Amino acid sequence: MSSVKLIVGLGNPGAKYEQTRHNAGFWFVEEVARQYSAQFRPETKFLGEAARIQQNGMDCWLLKPTTFMNRSGHSIQALANFYKIEPESILVAHDELDLPPGVARLKKGGGHGGHNGLRDTIAALGTKEFQRLRLGIGHPGDKSQVVDFVLKAPSKTEFQQIDDAIYQATRVLPDLLVGNVEKAMNQLHTETK
């Protein structure tokens, strides 16, 4: 797999959504920015907030689309086109209903699984072949409750579990940034069972 040149956190902008499960992707890129002392700045041409980090002399962009979840792909496409970043070099961090809180998984390609942010990203990039960081948030148990569930804050315990998984995911970032995806995957999947 390619080295990562763009890390996108999926979420919804604004204080109303800040602490909701659907914003787990935002939480991840915010933690990466904090660890690398990078500052997000509004970038209207990218329809989001962007920051840049460096690892071993290589640049990587961080992006938080401000288009709301269902239109995330437009923001990702705008930045990727501007900097000529191939889909294979994009890592999209998002909340994952099919994994419990505390579990994080790396994956390349695949469908959207009903996730509107992924659906729009696939449509905008014209491919499923980008990398994903799936951050477990658990499932409410019934499909009809999913919308309310993702737009609510996790419990204190769940938040701590999600936060721990985010921290473990940041620990494998140096490998992802240079293309050692297998190594990153093995380490992350061992740490967050």
Summary of the structure (lengths in Angstrom):
residues: 193
radius of gyration: 15.1
end to end distance: 23.0
largest distance: 47.2
contacts: 663
relative contact order: 0.19
helix: 44%
strand: 21%
